[in-house]
Amino acid sequence: AIYIARQTGAHVTGITITPEQVVEANKNARIAEVTSLTSFKLMDYTKTSFPKGAFDVVFAIESACYAYPKSILLNEFYRILRPGGVLVINDGYVKRSPKNPLEIKLLRSACEGWYVREFVDYRDMTKSMRQSGFKEILIKDQTLVVRPTLRFIDSLVRRFRPLFWLSRHLPGNFVQSISDNVMSLATLSEGDKAGLFGYYSHVARKPRK
C-alpha cells in the first residue's frame, strides 16, 4: 500500500485481521510520509464494511490462498469494485494433482507450513472468478519470477536444516511461524522442480454494465 501510494499518488486502503499490523502499517506510512494517501483498517476481507463500488482496483497479494471457499472472497471483491474496476490476485497454486505419495507429502507440508487449508489449481481460481461475475480474465505464469527466491531459500534450508528444525520446536509462536514459512518455501521449491506448484497473476475486470 505504501509503495503504491508513493509511486502513483493513488489513495490506498489496506486491511488486515491482525491489530498489530494496523499499528505497524500506520507507523510505516508516517515514516514514508504518505499518511494522507493511505489508511489501514482491521477488517475481514470476506465481509468488509466498505460500500458497494468503493474501489477502482483491488489487490490480493499472497492472501487469497487463505479464503475458503474462494467464492466468498471473490463475491466481496466484486461488490466493492466499481463497474469497470480491476481485480489483481498474485498467489501460489498447484498446477496439477499430485501423482505419488511424495508429491502428496509435499502438498501437505506446504499447506501446514503456510497455515492454509488447501492450494487450489490456478485454473479453478479462474473458474471461480468467472462464476463471481468477473470478465476479461488474464492469467500470467510468474513462476520464473519467484523461482530464484525459492531456490535460494531451498539451499539455505539444506545448509542449515538442523537449525531450522530446532527453531520449529522453540517456545514462541512467532519464531515457529517464521521457521514454518521458511521450511514451506523450500517445500514449494521442491514442488516447483516436480512441476506441481506454480505462481500466477490473475487480472480481471468487473463489467461496466
Buried (B, 14 or more C-beta within 10 A) or exposed (E): BBEBBBEEEEBBBBBBEEEEBBEEBBEBBEEBEBEEBBBBEEBBBBEBEBEEBBBEBBBBEEBBBBBEEBBBBBBBBBBBBBEEBBBBBBBBBBBEEBEEEEBEEBBEBBBEBBEBEEBBBBBEBBBBBEEBBBEEBEBEEBBEEBBEEBBEBBEBBEEEEEEBEEBBEEEEEEEBBBBBEBBBBBBBBBBBBBEBBBBBBBBBBBEEE
